[in-house]
Amino acid sequence: MSPWQIVTATGLAAIVEWVEAFTIVLAVALTIGWPRALGASIAAILTLVAMTVAGGSLLLAGIDVLWLQAVVGIFLLFFGSRWLAKAIARASGRVPLHDEEKAFAKTQDRLRGDVSAAWLVAYKGVLLEGLEVWLIVIALGAQTHTMTLAAAAAAGALVLVALAGGIIHRPLRRVPENSMKFFVGAMITAFGSYWTLHALGLAWPGEDAAIPVLVAFYLLTGMLAVLLLRANKVRGVAA
């Protein structure tokens, strides 16, 4: 797998998760102040860093390559197909698009007057959203022995979202979250398909060159699914 594929998949996935985390942190910051909210965020990020170091070391320590490919491949298939399915459902209108403004207002209303709960919400918000980033970093980094590159892509995405959010001091509504989830879901599902079948003994034509073909396949079938769901919805309304 090429470095740009790792950076693209990890970076885009991280941006989506960090945007959602920023919405929570912003709501908390405007409730209990930026120092406490940032303190909770830093504590969560340090937890994720420690988990990345420990998780990568465990995966790389004495595990057979084929077993690692199978485990990572199955995980990525589950994770990627879930993202892709959600993106298809939202793009087709079956499920409402994620609304950062609504999530922001709901979080703020829930936290008024409770400093301890607000700090914990900021910590848990960054930690839980970051866990999906951590899983992607571990899966892609451990499998391709590029943990540093994958972690750097996730960290770069965090800095980008933090800077954008810090400048406008509002939930980042204009990030094309669903489009990014659609693309990343297709990429991760493609990686999972490649590694799972490779671990089972399938020799892919062209080796790693098969991955872009798989990405294109999942993107095209996903777009077709969106069109079919939209058509069925229109027919259902007409009936």
N, C-alpha and C positions, 0 to 999 in steps of 0.2 A: 504494500500500500504506500502511495506517495505521500510526502509531507503535506502537500496542499490539501489532500483529502482528509487527513487527520485534523489539520487546522480548521478547515471549513466545517466539518461535522461537529467538532467540539465547540468551536467558536459560536456557530449559529445556535446550537442547542443551549449553550451557556447564556447567550443574550436573552433568549426567551425566558429562561428561569430567573435570571438576574432582574429583568424588568418586573416580574411579578414580586420578587423579593423587595425591590426598591419601593414599590407601591405600599407594601406593609411598613417598611422602615420610615417612609415619609409620613404616613398616618400616625405612627408612634411618635416621631420627632415633633410633630405639631401638637401632640398631646402632652408629652412629658419633657420636651426639649431635645435638641440635637446631641448634646454630650452623652446623655443616657442611651439614646437610640443608637448612636454610633458605637458606644461601648458594647452594647448587646450584639451589634453586627460584627464587630471585630472578634468578639468571643466566639461567635458561630463560625466565622471564617477560619480562625485558628483551629477549631475543632475539625473542620473539613480538611485542612492542611495535614493535621496529624493522621486523620483517617486515610488520606491519599498515600502518605509515606508508608504507613503500616500495611494498607491493603495491597499496594504494589509489591512490597517486599514478600508478602505471603504468597501472592499469586506466582511470583517468579522463582520462589524457593522450592526447587526439587519437584515441580509438577511436569509431567509428560506433556510435550507440545500438543499432541493430538487431543488429550484430555482438556487442556487449556482452550484449544480452539473450539471444542464441542461446548464447553461450559459458557464461554464468552459468546459463541454464536447463538446458542439457545436464548441466552439473556437478551442479546441485541434483537433477535427476532421478536421476542415478547415486547420489549420496550419500544422498538421502532414501529411495529404494527399497531400498537396502542396509540402512539402519536399520530400515525397516518390515518387511522380510523377516526380519531377525534377531528382531525383537520378536514377530512372528507365530509363528516357530518355537519361541521360548521360551514364549510364552503357551499354545501348543498342547501343550507337553510333549515336542516332538520334540528340543529342545535344552535342556540344563539351564540354569536361571537363573544369572546371574553371581553368584558368591559372593565378597564382599569379604574375609571372614575367611580364606577359603582362599587368596586371592591374597596377602593380608598375610603369612600364615605361610610361603608358598612363597618370597616375596621375602626375608623375614628369614633363612630357612635358607640361602639362596644367598649372602648377603652377609657372613656372620659372619667377622670377622678380616681383611677386605680393605677398608681405608678408601678407597683411591683408586677401587676398583670401585664401592663404595657411593655415593660422591659422584657418579660418572658415571651410575649408575642413577637417582638422584634427578633429575639434570639431564635425562637422556633421557626419563624418565617424564613429567615436567611438560611438556617440549617436545613429545613425540609426542602426548600427550593434548590438549595445547593447540593442536596444529596443526589438529585438526578444528574447534576453536572458531575459530581464525584464518580457516580457509576459509569458515566460515559468516559471520563478521563481514565479510570481504572481499566475498563474494557478495551478501549482503543490503545491506550498506552502500554498495558501489559502484553497484549497480543502482538504488537508491532515493535516492542522494545523502544518506544518513544514516549515514555512517561513524562519526561521533561517538556517535550514539545506540546503534548496534549494539555498538560497543566498550565503551560504558558499561554495557550490559546484561551483557556477558561479564565485565567487571570486577566488577560487582555480584554476579554469581553466584560468582565466585572468593572475594570477601570473605565471602559467606554460608557457603560450604562451609568456608573456613578457620576462621571463628568457631565453627561447629558442631563441627568436628573438634577444634579447640583446647580446647573446653569438655569434651568427653567423652573425648578422647585414645584413641579406639578407631575402627576402621574403621566407616564410616557404612553399616551394613547396612539400616537402616530406610527409606532413601531408595527410593521406588518406581521404581527405575531402568528396568525394562522398560516400565512404563506410560508413563513420560516419553518413552522412545525410540519407543514406538508413536505417541504423539501428535505428537511433533516430526517423526518420519519422515513422517507423513501431511501435516503442514504444509509441510515442505520439498519433498516430492514435488509437492504442489499448486502451490507457487511455481514449481518447475521446469517443470511442465506449462504453466502460464499463460504464462511468459516464452518458452519454446521455441516454442509454437504462435503466440504473438503475433509473434515475430520472423519466422515463416514466412508471416505475412500474415493470420492468423485474427483476426477482430474479435470479441472476447468480448462476449456480451450483458451489459450493466451494467458493463463494464470491470472495475475492481478488485473490484466486488461479486461477481464470479464466483469469487474466491479462497476465501471461506468455503464456498461450495457444493462446490468441489473438495476442500477439507479434509474436509468431511462425507462425500463420496463415498469417499475413500480410507480414512477411519476405518471406515465401514460395510462396505466390501468386505474390509478387513483383519479385522474382527470375524467376518464370514462365513467367511473363510478359516480362522480359528482354530477355529470350530465344526466345519467340515468335516474339518479335520485331526484334531481330537479324536475325532470320530465314526469316522473311518477307523482311528484307532489302537485304539479300543475294539473295533471289528469284527475287526481283525487279531489282538488278544489273544484274543477269543472263539473265533476260528477255530483 
